[in-house]
Protein backbone atom coordinates (compact mmCIF):
# COMPACT_ATOMS: atom_id res chain seq x y z
CA UNK A 1 0.00 0.00 0.00
CA UNK A 2 1.38 3.40 -0.97
CA UNK A 3 1.87 5.95 1.79
CA UNK A 4 -0.73 8.71 1.99
CA UNK A 5 -0.05 11.99 0.21
CA UNK A 6 -0.62 15.25 2.04
CA UNK A 7 -0.86 18.86 0.84
CA UNK A 8 -0.62 22.02 2.90
CA UNK A 9 -2.10 25.27 1.58
CA UNK A 10 -1.19 28.47 3.39
CA UNK A 11 -2.21 32.07 2.92
CA UNK A 12 0.54 34.67 2.54
CA UNK A 13 -1.21 37.28 4.70
CA UNK A 14 0.58 37.28 8.06
CA UNK A 15 2.98 34.64 6.70
CA UNK A 16 5.31 35.02 9.69
CA UNK A 17 2.52 33.60 11.86
CA UNK A 18 0.71 31.31 9.40
CA UNK A 19 3.95 29.57 8.36
CA UNK A 20 4.26 28.27 11.92
CA UNK A 21 1.29 25.99 11.25
CA UNK A 22 3.37 24.31 8.55
CA UNK A 23 6.28 23.99 10.99
CA UNK A 24 4.00 22.20 13.45
CA UNK A 25 2.45 20.05 10.72
CA UNK A 26 5.87 18.95 9.47
CA UNK A 27 6.87 17.83 12.96
CA UNK A 28 4.52 14.87 12.40
CA UNK A 29 4.34 14.73 8.59
CA UNK A 30 7.61 15.87 7.07
CA UNK A 31 6.72 14.85 3.51
CA UNK A 32 4.05 17.32 2.49
CA UNK A 33 3.56 19.33 -0.68
CA UNK A 34 3.23 23.03 0.17
CA UNK A 35 1.24 25.62 -1.77
CA UNK A 36 1.10 29.36 -1.07
CA UNK A 37 -1.95 31.41 -1.98
CA UNK A 38 -2.43 35.17 -1.69
CA UNK A 39 -5.10 35.01 1.02
CA UNK A 40 -7.65 32.85 2.78
CA UNK A 41 -10.30 33.23 0.05
CA UNK A 42 -8.07 31.40 -2.42
CA UNK A 43 -7.69 28.27 -0.28
CA UNK A 44 -10.98 26.46 -1.07
CA UNK A 45 -10.58 26.61 -4.85
CA UNK A 46 -6.99 25.36 -4.75
CA UNK A 47 -8.02 22.62 -2.30
CA UNK A 48 -10.72 21.54 -4.74
CA UNK A 49 -8.22 21.39 -7.62
CA UNK A 50 -5.77 19.36 -5.52
CA UNK A 51 -8.24 17.00 -3.86
CA UNK A 52 -7.97 14.17 -6.41
CA UNK A 53 -4.18 14.04 -5.92
CA UNK A 54 -4.00 13.93 -2.11
CA UNK A 55 -5.34 11.84 0.76
CA UNK A 56 -5.80 14.91 2.96
CA UNK A 57 -5.21 18.65 2.66
CA UNK A 58 -4.55 21.11 5.46
CA UNK A 59 -5.25 24.81 4.94
CA UNK A 60 -3.93 27.62 7.14
CA UNK A 61 -4.77 31.31 7.33
CA UNK A 62 -5.01 34.10 9.85
CA UNK A 63 -8.01 36.31 9.16
CA UNK A 64 -7.89 39.51 11.20
CA UNK A 65 -10.09 42.55 11.55
CA UNK A 66 -8.55 45.10 9.21
CA UNK A 67 -10.84 47.85 10.43
CA UNK A 68 -12.49 48.31 7.03
CA UNK A 69 -14.66 45.21 6.80
CA UNK A 70 -15.98 42.56 9.09
CA UNK A 71 -13.39 39.81 9.10
CA UNK A 72 -15.84 37.27 10.46
CA UNK A 73 -17.63 37.00 7.10
CA UNK A 74 -14.31 36.20 5.42
CA UNK A 75 -13.49 33.49 7.94
CA UNK A 76 -17.00 32.06 7.72
CA UNK A 77 -16.89 31.93 3.91
CA UNK A 78 -13.46 30.27 3.92
CA UNK A 79 -14.35 27.59 6.46
CA UNK A 80 -17.65 26.84 4.72
CA UNK A 81 -15.80 26.70 1.39
CA UNK A 82 -13.28 24.22 2.78
CA UNK A 83 -16.06 22.09 4.23
CA UNK A 84 -17.87 22.11 0.89
CA UNK A 85 -14.70 21.00 -0.90
CA UNK A 86 -14.33 18.06 1.44
CA UNK A 87 -17.96 17.05 0.98
CA UNK A 88 -17.78 17.41 -2.81
CA UNK A 89 -14.50 15.56 -3.28
CA UNK A 90 -14.54 13.02 -0.43
CA UNK A 91 -11.06 14.25 0.52
CA UNK A 92 -10.49 15.36 4.12
CA UNK A 93 -9.86 19.11 4.20
CA UNK A 94 -8.45 20.30 7.52
CA UNK A 95 -8.67 23.92 8.57
CA UNK A 96 -6.09 25.82 10.57
CA UNK A 97 -7.88 29.06 9.76
CA UNK A 98 -8.07 31.24 12.84
CA UNK A 99 -9.90 34.50 13.43
CA UNK A 100 -8.77 36.23 16.62
CA UNK A 101 -11.10 38.84 18.10
CA UNK A 102 -8.44 41.35 19.05
CA UNK A 103 -5.27 40.74 17.08
CA UNK A 104 -2.75 43.56 17.05
CA UNK A 105 0.44 43.40 15.02
CA UNK A 106 2.70 43.68 18.06
CA UNK A 107 5.63 41.47 19.06
CA UNK A 108 3.57 40.10 21.94
CA UNK A 109 0.59 39.05 19.77
CA UNK A 110 2.80 37.75 16.97
CA UNK A 111 4.61 35.52 19.49
CA UNK A 112 1.36 34.25 21.02
CA UNK A 113 -0.30 33.49 17.69
CA UNK A 114 2.88 32.02 16.17
CA UNK A 115 3.06 29.46 18.96
CA UNK A 116 -0.68 28.82 18.71
CA UNK A 117 -0.40 28.19 14.97
CA UNK A 118 2.45 25.74 15.55
CA UNK A 119 0.26 23.80 17.99
CA UNK A 120 -2.68 23.90 15.56
CA UNK A 121 -0.41 22.67 12.77
CA UNK A 122 0.56 19.64 14.87
CA UNK A 123 -3.12 19.03 15.64
CA UNK A 124 -3.96 19.19 11.91
CA UNK A 125 -1.19 16.68 11.14
CA UNK A 126 -2.49 14.37 13.84
CA UNK A 127 -6.00 14.67 12.39
CA UNK A 128 -4.70 14.06 8.85
CA UNK A 129 -2.92 10.87 9.94
CA UNK A 130 -5.95 9.71 11.88
CA UNK A 131 -8.56 10.33 9.19
CA UNK A 132 -6.46 8.83 6.40
CA UNK A 133 -6.04 5.74 8.58
CA UNK A 134 -9.81 5.53 9.01
CA UNK A 135 -10.35 5.90 5.25
CA UNK A 136 -7.77 3.24 4.45
CA UNK A 137 -9.35 0.84 6.94
CA UNK A 138 -12.72 1.41 5.32
CA UNK A 139 -11.19 0.60 1.93
CA UNK A 140 -9.56 -2.59 3.23
CA UNK A 141 -12.78 -3.71 4.93
CA UNK A 142 -14.87 -3.13 1.79
Backbone as a chain_set.jsonl record, in Angstrom:
{"seq": "XXXXXXXXXXXXXXXXXXXXXXXXXXXXXXXXXXXXXXXXXXXXXXXXXXXXXXXXXXXXXXXXXXXXXXXXXXXXXXXXXXXXXXXXXXXXXXXXXXXXXXXXXXXXXXXXXXXXXXXXXXXXXXXXXXXXXXXXXXXXXX", "coords": {"N": [[0.846, -1.182, 0.0], [0.585, 2.177, -0.887], [2.097, 5.032, 0.671], [0.178, 7.61, 2.323], [-0.627, 10.725, 0.681], [-0.049, 14.112, 1.352], [-1.143, 17.506, 1.336], [-0.435, 20.947, 1.919], [-1.863, 23.983, 2.241], [-1.27, 27.405, 2.388], [-2.024, 30.705, 3.403], [-0.647, 33.826, 2.355], [-0.949, 36.227, 3.724], [0.021, 37.614, 6.745], [2.2, 35.859, 6.929], [4.425, 35.301, 8.559], [3.309, 34.364, 10.891], [1.359, 32.445, 10.064], [2.927, 30.567, 8.694], [3.997, 29.107, 10.747], [2.166, 27.156, 11.341], [2.627, 25.286, 9.358], [5.194, 24.502, 10.14], [4.612, 23.19, 12.559], [2.936, 21.161, 11.536], [4.721, 19.728, 9.925], [6.301, 18.586, 11.846], [5.121, 16.207, 12.468], [4.387, 15.163, 10.002], [6.586, 15.083, 7.747], [6.877, 14.893, 4.963], [5.295, 16.652, 2.853], [3.437, 18.345, 0.401], [3.652, 21.729, -0.369], [1.735, 24.657, -0.783], [1.417, 28.025, -1.593], [-0.923, 30.644, -1.282], [-2.474, 33.791, -2.174], [-4.33, 34.817, -0.199], [-6.776, 33.943, 2.351], [-9.257, 33.489, 1.037], [-8.579, 32.238, -1.337], [-7.957, 29.64, -0.736], [-10.025, 27.501, -0.656], [-10.668, 26.968, -3.438], [-8.189, 26.156, -4.55], [-7.774, 23.911, -2.938], [-9.865, 22.318, -3.835], [-9.036, 21.835, -6.478], [-6.768, 20.324, -5.978], [-7.629, 18.083, -4.619], [-8.103, 15.488, -5.765], [-5.577, 14.47, -5.976], [-4.467, 14.065, -3.487], [-4.478, 12.561, -0.191], [-5.276, 13.883, 2.064], [-5.767, 17.315, 2.904], [-4.411, 20.143, 4.375], [-5.231, 23.425, 5.424], [-4.202, 26.72, 6.02], [-4.668, 29.869, 7.555], [-4.658, 33.242, 8.727], [-7.093, 35.283, 9.665], [-7.788, 38.529, 10.129], [-9.259, 41.375, 11.762], [-9.365, 44.037, 9.777], [-10.249, 46.57, 10.126], [-11.688, 47.816, 8.149], [-13.558, 46.154, 7.019], [-15.818, 43.524, 8.013], [-14.207, 40.976, 9.416], [-15.143, 38.519, 10.161], [-16.997, 37.548, 8.3], [-15.371, 36.833, 6.203], [-13.801, 34.762, 7.296], [-15.845, 32.938, 7.894], [-16.854, 32.369, 5.305], [-14.593, 31.155, 4.168], [-14.127, 28.865, 5.787], [-16.554, 27.513, 5.431], [-16.345, 27.123, 2.67], [-14.12, 25.401, 2.552], [-15.154, 23.189, 3.916], [-17.224, 22.5, 2.145], [-15.673, 21.723, -0.079], [-14.446, 19.402, 0.892], [-16.726, 17.791, 1.263], [-17.669, 17.625, -1.364], [-15.59, 16.365, -2.719], [-14.794, 14.161, -1.316], [-12.435, 14.118, 0.024], [-10.512, 14.581, 2.886], [-10.432, 17.77, 4.269], [-8.632, 19.893, 6.131], [-8.826, 22.48, 8.484], [-6.838, 25.129, 9.529], [-7.534, 27.678, 10.086], [-7.69, 30.633, 11.568], [-9.391, 33.133, 13.479], [-8.8, 35.665, 15.274], [-10.218, 37.673, 17.885], [-9.163, 40.103, 18.782], [-6.662, 40.847, 17.483], [-3.504, 42.341, 17.346], [-0.847, 43.771, 15.595], [1.649, 43.341, 17.103], [4.739, 42.614, 18.799], [4.234, 40.972, 20.965], [1.632, 39.821, 20.454], [2.165, 38.602, 17.988], [4.035, 36.663, 18.781], [2.458, 35.1, 20.524], [0.384, 34.15, 18.794], [1.914, 32.904, 16.832], [3.03, 30.709, 18.187], [0.639, 29.447, 18.85], [-0.335, 28.786, 16.303], [1.609, 26.934, 15.55], [1.054, 24.839, 17.308], [-1.572, 24.26, 16.453], [-0.992, 23.421, 13.872], [0.36, 21.013, 14.383], [-1.796, 19.631, 15.506], [-3.475, 19.493, 13.262], [-1.939, 17.852, 11.596], [-1.948, 15.506, 13.101], [-4.688, 14.949, 12.981], [-4.916, 14.574, 10.209], [-3.359, 12.264, 9.797], [-4.834, 10.488, 11.339], [-7.459, 10.494, 10.136], [-6.895, 9.661, 7.533], [-6.032, 7.119, 8.067], [-8.414, 5.969, 9.016], [-9.952, 6.118, 6.648], [-8.452, 4.43, 4.979], [-8.714, 2.005, 6.324], [-11.439, 1.592, 5.988], [-11.494, 1.159, 3.248], [-9.991, -1.217, 3.037], [-11.631, -2.935, 4.456], [-13.844, -3.049, 2.836]], "CA": [[0.0, 0.0, 0.0], [1.383, 3.4, -0.97], [1.868, 5.948, 1.788], [-0.732, 8.707, 1.986], [-0.054, 11.993, 0.213], [-0.622, 15.253, 2.037], [-0.857, 18.856, 0.837], [-0.615, 22.021, 2.9], [-2.099, 25.27, 1.585], [-1.185, 28.474, 3.385], [-2.209, 32.071, 2.922], [0.544, 34.674, 2.545], [-1.214, 37.28, 4.699], [0.583, 37.28, 8.058], [2.981, 34.637, 6.698], [5.314, 35.017, 9.691], [2.52, 33.603, 11.858], [0.714, 31.309, 9.404], [3.95, 29.569, 8.363], [4.26, 28.269, 11.921], [1.287, 25.99, 11.25], [3.367, 24.313, 8.549], [6.276, 23.985, 10.987], [4.002, 22.203, 13.449], [2.45, 20.049, 10.719], [5.866, 18.947, 9.474], [6.875, 17.831, 12.957], [4.521, 14.869, 12.404], [4.335, 14.733, 8.594], [7.613, 15.872, 7.066], [6.723, 14.849, 3.507], [4.046, 17.316, 2.489], [3.563, 19.329, -0.68], [3.231, 23.027, 0.167], [1.238, 25.615, -1.769], [1.103, 29.356, -1.068], [-1.953, 31.409, -1.981], [-2.432, 35.173, -1.693], [-5.096, 35.007, 1.024], [-7.651, 32.852, 2.778], [-10.305, 33.229, 0.05], [-8.073, 31.396, -2.422], [-7.691, 28.269, -0.279], [-10.98, 26.46, -1.069], [-10.577, 26.607, -4.85], [-6.988, 25.356, -4.745], [-8.019, 22.615, -2.296], [-10.72, 21.544, -4.742], [-8.224, 21.393, -7.619], [-5.767, 19.362, -5.516], [-8.243, 16.998, -3.855], [-7.967, 14.173, -6.406], [-4.177, 14.041, -5.918], [-3.997, 13.932, -2.108], [-5.338, 11.843, 0.757], [-5.796, 14.909, 2.964], [-5.21, 18.645, 2.656], [-4.546, 21.106, 5.464], [-5.251, 24.812, 4.943], [-3.925, 27.622, 7.138], [-4.765, 31.312, 7.327], [-5.006, 34.101, 9.854], [-8.012, 36.309, 9.163], [-7.887, 39.514, 11.196], [-10.091, 42.552, 11.555], [-8.553, 45.096, 9.206], [-10.841, 47.853, 10.433], [-12.49, 48.31, 7.034], [-14.655, 45.211, 6.795], [-15.977, 42.555, 9.089], [-13.393, 39.813, 9.098], [-15.837, 37.27, 10.456], [-17.632, 37.0, 7.103], [-14.308, 36.203, 5.419], [-13.486, 33.488, 7.945], [-17.0, 32.062, 7.72], [-16.889, 31.931, 3.906], [-13.455, 30.266, 3.923], [-14.348, 27.589, 6.461], [-17.649, 26.845, 4.715], [-15.801, 26.697, 1.387], [-13.28, 24.221, 2.777], [-16.064, 22.092, 4.234], [-17.874, 22.11, 0.888], [-14.699, 20.999, -0.901], [-14.332, 18.058, 1.445], [-17.957, 17.045, 0.979], [-17.781, 17.412, -2.81], [-14.495, 15.559, -3.277], [-14.543, 13.025, -0.431], [-11.065, 14.247, 0.519], [-10.491, 15.361, 4.118], [-9.857, 19.109, 4.2], [-8.448, 20.304, 7.518], [-8.674, 23.924, 8.574], [-6.088, 25.818, 10.568], [-7.885, 29.06, 9.759], [-8.071, 31.235, 12.839], [-9.896, 34.497, 13.433], [-8.77, 36.234, 16.622], [-11.101, 38.835, 18.102], [-8.445, 41.354, 19.05], [-5.271, 40.737, 17.078], [-2.746, 43.555, 17.054], [0.444, 43.4, 15.025], [2.703, 43.683, 18.058], [5.632, 41.475, 19.057], [3.566, 40.101, 21.935], [0.588, 39.052, 19.769], [2.803, 37.752, 16.974], [4.615, 35.52, 19.494], [1.365, 34.25, 21.019], [-0.296, 33.487, 17.686], [2.876, 32.021, 16.17], [3.059, 29.461, 18.962], [-0.683, 28.818, 18.713], [-0.396, 28.191, 14.969], [2.45, 25.738, 15.546], [0.255, 23.803, 17.985], [-2.68, 23.898, 15.561], [-0.407, 22.667, 12.774], [0.559, 19.637, 14.872], [-3.123, 19.029, 15.64], [-3.956, 19.191, 11.91], [-1.193, 16.679, 11.136], [-2.488, 14.366, 13.84], [-5.997, 14.667, 12.393], [-4.695, 14.055, 8.85], [-2.925, 10.874, 9.938], [-5.954, 9.715, 11.884], [-8.558, 10.331, 9.186], [-6.463, 8.834, 6.4], [-6.043, 5.743, 8.578], [-9.811, 5.532, 9.008], [-10.353, 5.903, 5.25], [-7.771, 3.239, 4.453], [-9.352, 0.836, 6.942], [-12.724, 1.409, 5.315], [-11.189, 0.595, 1.931], [-9.557, -2.588, 3.231], [-12.783, -3.714, 4.93], [-14.873, -3.128, 1.791]], "C": [[0.888, 1.242, 0.0], [1.104, 4.299, 0.229], [0.921, 7.071, 1.374], [0.023, 9.954, 1.547], [-0.8, 13.142, 0.887], [-0.214, 16.56, 1.352], [-1.131, 19.839, 1.966], [-0.714, 23.333, 2.134], [-2.04, 26.346, 2.658], [-1.297, 29.842, 2.724], [-0.977, 32.902, 3.254], [0.31, 35.826, 3.525], [-0.737, 36.804, 6.063], [1.407, 35.995, 7.991], [3.9, 34.3, 7.868], [4.606, 34.191, 10.752], [1.986, 32.319, 11.222], [1.725, 30.209, 9.09], [4.274, 28.656, 9.545], [3.337, 27.048, 11.958], [1.953, 24.895, 10.43], [4.499, 23.697, 9.363], [5.729, 22.902, 11.917], [3.537, 20.966, 12.704], [3.607, 19.13, 10.342], [6.599, 18.243, 10.61], [6.341, 16.404, 12.963], [4.512, 14.3, 10.991], [5.351, 15.561, 7.812], [7.445, 15.931, 5.55], [5.355, 15.376, 3.116], [4.34, 18.295, 1.356], [2.926, 20.632, -0.212], [2.856, 23.964, -0.972], [0.909, 26.924, -1.057], [0.025, 29.994, -1.929], [-1.951, 32.829, -1.408], [-3.137, 35.371, -0.354], [-6.011, 33.83, 1.288], [-8.709, 32.495, 1.737], [-9.855, 32.28, -1.059], [-7.874, 29.935, -2.014], [-8.72, 27.242, -0.756], [-10.856, 26.035, -2.534], [-9.327, 25.766, -5.121], [-7.16, 23.977, -4.111], [-8.871, 21.725, -3.203], [-9.909, 21.0, -5.918], [-7.22, 20.311, -7.226], [-6.365, 18.078, -4.95], [-8.042, 15.614, -4.471], [-6.55, 13.61, -6.282], [-3.682, 13.71, -4.518], [-5.012, 13.182, -1.247], [-5.938, 12.783, 1.796], [-5.067, 16.217, 2.669], [-5.464, 19.516, 3.881], [-4.439, 22.51, 4.888], [-5.098, 25.748, 6.134], [-4.008, 29.08, 6.713], [-5.065, 32.003, 8.653], [-5.835, 35.245, 9.283], [-8.257, 37.29, 10.306], [-8.788, 40.674, 10.783], [-9.198, 43.684, 11.063], [-9.123, 46.481, 9.437], [-11.74, 48.399, 9.337], [-13.705, 47.429, 6.805], [-14.749, 44.277, 7.989], [-15.26, 41.273, 8.7], [-14.112, 38.498, 9.334], [-16.531, 36.69, 9.225], [-16.597, 36.335, 6.207], [-14.009, 34.825, 6.006], [-14.617, 32.486, 7.755], [-17.055, 31.504, 6.301], [-15.77, 30.929, 3.618], [-13.712, 28.895, 4.54], [-15.49, 26.819, 5.793], [-17.168, 26.342, 3.358], [-14.944, 25.451, 1.524], [-14.129, 23.0, 3.107], [-16.748, 21.582, 2.971], [-16.928, 21.312, -0.002], [-14.564, 19.563, -0.4], [-15.547, 17.204, 1.134], [-18.092, 16.724, -0.505], [-16.757, 16.408, -3.33], [-14.215, 14.286, -2.486], [-13.082, 12.977, 0.024], [-11.108, 15.064, 1.811], [-9.757, 16.688, 3.927], [-9.824, 19.634, 5.635], [-8.154, 21.795, 7.576], [-7.864, 24.339, 9.788], [-6.279, 27.307, 10.28], [-8.447, 29.708, 11.008], [-8.446, 32.701, 12.659], [-9.901, 35.071, 14.847], [-9.657, 37.483, 16.718], [-10.333, 40.149, 18.201], [-6.969, 41.247, 18.698], [-4.691, 42.124, 16.821], [-1.363, 43.123, 16.598], [1.58, 43.907, 15.914], [3.551, 42.434, 18.289], [4.966, 40.465, 19.988], [2.513, 39.231, 21.243], [1.181, 38.13, 18.712], [3.391, 36.512, 17.645], [3.533, 34.558, 19.964], [0.735, 33.465, 19.876], [0.65, 32.576, 16.897], [2.939, 30.671, 16.887], [1.733, 28.715, 18.836], [-0.819, 28.14, 17.347], [0.47, 26.938, 14.886], [1.707, 24.571, 16.196], [-0.868, 23.328, 17.076], [-2.182, 23.124, 14.348], [-0.161, 21.214, 13.165], [-0.786, 18.925, 14.998], [-3.695, 18.65, 14.27], [-3.237, 17.966, 11.351], [-1.698, 15.417, 11.821], [-3.847, 13.956, 13.266], [-5.857, 14.066, 10.997], [-4.267, 12.587, 8.899], [-4.072, 9.986, 10.41], [-7.03, 9.453, 10.836], [-8.135, 9.516, 7.975], [-6.374, 7.371, 6.818], [-7.455, 5.171, 8.591], [-10.254, 5.218, 7.584], [-9.71, 4.642, 4.674], [-8.354, 1.971, 5.043], [-10.711, 0.568, 6.326], [-12.536, 0.739, 3.959], [-10.808, -0.879, 2.037], [-10.741, -3.474, 3.617], [-13.815, -3.929, 3.828], [-14.635, -4.246, 0.818]], "O": [[1.827, 1.344, 0.79], [-0.014, 4.319, 0.743], [0.872, 7.441, 0.201], [1.149, 10.206, 1.975], [-2.028, 13.136, 0.976], [0.905, 16.698, 0.858], [-1.952, 19.588, 2.847], [0.233, 23.743, 1.462], [-2.675, 26.226, 3.706], [-0.748, 30.093, 1.652], [-0.345, 32.713, 4.294], [1.266, 36.349, 4.097], [-1.068, 35.695, 6.482], [1.324, 35.148, 8.881], [4.131, 33.122, 8.143], [5.244, 33.398, 11.444], [2.145, 31.233, 11.781], [1.4, 29.028, 9.211], [4.773, 27.547, 9.352], [3.688, 26.022, 12.54], [1.857, 23.715, 10.765], [4.734, 22.491, 9.279], [6.317, 21.828, 12.044], [3.72, 19.846, 13.18], [3.492, 17.908, 10.427], [7.44, 17.381, 10.354], [7.03, 15.487, 13.412], [4.617, 13.088, 10.807], [5.016, 16.618, 7.278], [7.832, 16.917, 4.922], [4.38, 14.627, 3.058], [5.363, 18.98, 1.357], [1.798, 20.638, 0.282], [3.553, 24.056, -1.982], [0.21, 26.93, -0.044], [0.056, 29.895, -3.156], [-1.485, 33.049, -0.29], [-2.594, 36.027, 0.536], [-6.019, 32.848, 0.545], [-9.028, 31.319, 1.567], [-10.683, 31.591, -1.653], [-7.646, 29.083, -2.873], [-8.318, 26.18, -1.231], [-10.932, 24.843, -2.831], [-9.398, 24.771, -5.842], [-6.735, 22.976, -4.689], [-8.622, 20.525, -3.319], [-10.072, 19.844, -6.308], [-6.859, 19.473, -8.052], [-5.657, 17.08, -4.819], [-7.828, 14.651, -3.735], [-6.343, 12.41, -6.461], [-2.603, 13.139, -4.363], [-6.211, 13.167, -1.522], [-7.002, 12.499, 2.346], [-3.912, 16.224, 2.244], [-6.592, 19.612, 4.363], [-3.652, 22.756, 3.974], [-5.784, 25.59, 7.144], [-3.496, 29.475, 5.665], [-5.646, 31.418, 9.567], [-5.336, 36.067, 8.515], [-8.855, 36.936, 11.322], [-9.034, 40.904, 9.599], [-8.385, 44.225, 11.813], [-8.541, 47.469, 8.991], [-12.483, 49.352, 9.57], [-14.77, 47.922, 6.435], [-13.874, 44.249, 8.854], [-15.664, 40.576, 7.769], [-13.733, 37.472, 8.769], [-16.648, 35.47, 9.107], [-16.915, 35.366, 5.518], [-13.97, 33.834, 5.277], [-14.367, 31.311, 7.484], [-17.275, 30.308, 6.11], [-15.985, 29.956, 2.895], [-13.53, 27.874, 3.877], [-15.397, 25.604, 5.613], [-17.544, 25.248, 2.938], [-15.034, 24.542, 0.699], [-13.852, 21.9, 2.629], [-16.84, 20.374, 2.753], [-17.34, 20.327, -0.615], [-14.568, 18.621, -1.193], [-15.417, 16.031, 0.783], [-18.583, 15.653, -0.861], [-17.033, 15.679, -4.282], [-13.47, 13.423, -2.95], [-12.566, 11.913, 0.367], [-11.693, 16.147, 1.823], [-8.61, 16.72, 3.48], [-10.865, 19.797, 6.27], [-7.336, 22.309, 6.813], [-8.161, 23.955, 10.919], [-5.323, 28.081, 10.236], [-9.546, 29.375, 11.453], [-7.898, 33.407, 11.812], [-10.909, 34.972, 15.547], [-9.812, 38.234, 15.755], [-10.813, 41.189, 17.749], [-6.113, 41.531, 19.536], [-5.308, 42.964, 16.166], [-0.779, 42.201, 17.167], [2.358, 44.778, 15.527], [3.112, 41.322, 17.999], [5.117, 39.256, 19.819], [2.509, 38.015, 21.432], [0.735, 36.992, 18.564], [3.252, 35.41, 17.115], [3.672, 33.343, 19.821], [0.569, 32.249, 19.975], [0.207, 31.567, 16.348], [2.903, 29.62, 16.248], [1.714, 27.489, 18.727], [-1.361, 27.039, 17.253], [0.096, 25.976, 14.215], [1.733, 23.45, 15.688], [-1.093, 22.125, 16.942], [-2.891, 22.252, 13.845], [-0.434, 20.297, 12.39], [-0.906, 17.753, 14.64], [-4.329, 17.603, 14.132], [-3.862, 17.129, 10.7], [-1.855, 14.377, 11.18], [-4.123, 12.77, 13.088], [-6.597, 13.149, 10.64], [-4.762, 11.767, 8.126], [-4.247, 8.868, 9.925], [-7.466, 8.314, 10.666], [-8.937, 8.751, 7.44], [-6.618, 6.479, 6.005], [-7.665, 4.016, 8.219], [-10.86, 4.176, 7.336], [-10.362, 3.879, 3.961], [-8.478, 0.964, 4.346], [-11.092, -0.591, 6.161], [-13.313, -0.133, 3.569], [-11.246, -1.697, 1.228], [-10.846, -4.615, 3.168], [-14.582, -4.891, 3.881], [-15.418, -4.433, -0.113]]}, "num_chains": 1, "name": "protein.A"}
